[in-house]
């Protein structure tokens, strides 16, 4: 695994874990104290997982600065596995191997795409073409 920045993977994973835990905590408080029915709860949980995957991949790719697809894939798979574990603990149900593999693949692809965007944003920031006061410069 030459060329892999494990610090960037670690940073991205913890970003995703923080978003998962914070999002699930806010959702729990909203259901408990907001007198809401939990009918749409799985949909809200999917949105939180998707946001966690995107933000984790983006921050990991930005920290890695190269090979965003590889770093984001690892980050996305790890965050998806954490989400499956948390969901299995919160909503006890039978989880098949096919569902876990599908969620790992979706997590890796989503995290990889977000990390590629993070690498490109970091590149533009290093070049000075993205940031405050650079509105008149072309991106190319």
C-alpha positions in Angstrom: 0.0 0.0 0.0 2.7 2.4 -1.1 1.6 6.0 -1.4 -1.3 5.6 1.1 -1.6 8.5 3.6 -3.0 6.7 6.6 -3.3 10.0 8.5 -5.7 11.2 5.9 -7.8 8.0 6.0 -7.9 8.3 9.8 -8.9 11.9 9.7 -11.7 11.2 7.1 -13.0 8.2 9.1 -13.3 10.2 12.3 -15.0 13.0 10.4 -17.6 10.5 9.2 -18.0 8.9 12.6 -18.6 12.3 14.2 -21.2 13.1 11.6 -22.9 9.7 12.1 -22.9 10.0 15.9 -24.0 13.6 15.9 -26.7 13.1 13.3 -28.1 10.0 15.0 -28.1 11.9 18.4 -30.0 14.8 16.9 -32.4 12.5 15.2 -33.0 10.7 18.5 -33.6 13.9 20.3 -35.9 15.1 17.6 -38.0 11.9 17.8 -38.1 11.8 21.6 -38.9 15.4 22.3 -40.5 16.5 19.1 -43.4 14.1 19.4 -42.7 12.9 15.9 -43.6 9.5 14.6 -40.7 7.3 13.7 -42.3 6.2 10.3 -39.7 8.1 8.3 -36.8 7.3 10.6 -35.0 4.9 8.1 -35.1 7.6 5.4 -33.6 10.2 7.7 -30.9 7.7 8.8 -30.0 7.1 5.1 -29.6 10.9 4.6 -27.3 11.1 7.6 -25.2 8.2 6.4 -24.9 9.8 2.9 -23.8 13.1 4.4 -21.3 11.3 6.6 -19.9 9.5 3.5 -19.6 12.6 1.4 -18.0 14.8 4.1 -15.6 12.0 5.3 -14.5 11.3 1.7 -14.1 15.0 1.0 -12.0 15.8 4.1 -9.9 12.7 3.7 -9.2 13.5 0.0 -8.4 17.1 0.9 -5.9 15.9 3.5 -4.4 13.2 1.3 -3.8 15.6 -1.6 -3.3 12.8 -4.1 -5.0 9.5 -5.1 -8.4 10.6 -3.8 -10.2 7.6 -5.3 -8.1 5.2 -3.2 -8.2 7.2 0.1 -11.9 8.0 -0.3 -12.7 4.3 -1.1 -11.1 3.2 2.1 -12.7 5.9 4.1 -16.1 5.3 2.5 -15.9 1.5 3.2 -14.9 2.1 6.8 -17.7 4.7 7.4 -20.2 2.4 5.7 -19.2 -0.5 7.9 -19.5 1.7 11.0 -22.9 2.8 9.8 -24.0 -0.8 9.4 -22.8 -1.7 12.9 -24.6 1.3 14.4 -27.8 0.6 12.5 -27.7 -3.0 13.5 -27.4 -1.9 17.2 -30.1 0.7 16.9 -32.6 -1.3 14.8 -32.2 -5.0 15.5 -32.9 -7.0 12.4 -31.3 -9.7 10.3 -28.6 -8.2 8.1 -27.5 -10.4 5.2 -24.1 -10.5 3.7 -25.4 -9.2 0.4 -26.7 -6.0 2.2 -23.4 -5.5 3.9 -21.4 -5.9 0.7 -23.8 -3.6 -1.2 -23.4 -0.9 1.5 -19.6 -1.3 1.5 -19.5 -0.9 -2.3 -21.8 2.2 -2.3 -19.8 3.7 0.6 -16.5 3.1 -1.3 -17.8 4.7 -4.5 -19.4 7.6 -2.7 -16.4 8.2 -0.6 -14.0 7.9 -3.6 -16.0 10.4 -5.6 -16.1 12.9 -2.7 -12.4 12.4 -2.1 -11.6 13.2 -5.8 -13.5 16.5 -5.3 -11.5 17.1 -2.1 -8.2 16.5 -3.9 -9.2 18.9 -6.6 -10.3 21.6 -4.2 -7.0 21.2 -2.3 -5.1 21.6 -5.6 -6.9 24.8 -6.5 -6.3 26.2 -3.0 -2.6 25.4 -3.2 -2.5 27.2 -6.6 -4.1 30.2 -5.1 -7.1 30.0 -7.5 -9.7 29.3 -4.9 -10.2 31.4 -1.9 -10.9 34.9 -0.7 -10.0 37.8 -2.9 -9.4 35.7 -6.0 -12.7 36.3 -7.8 -11.1 37.8 -10.9 -8.8 34.8 -11.6 -9.8 32.0 -13.9 -9.9 28.5 -12.6 -7.9 27.3 -15.6 
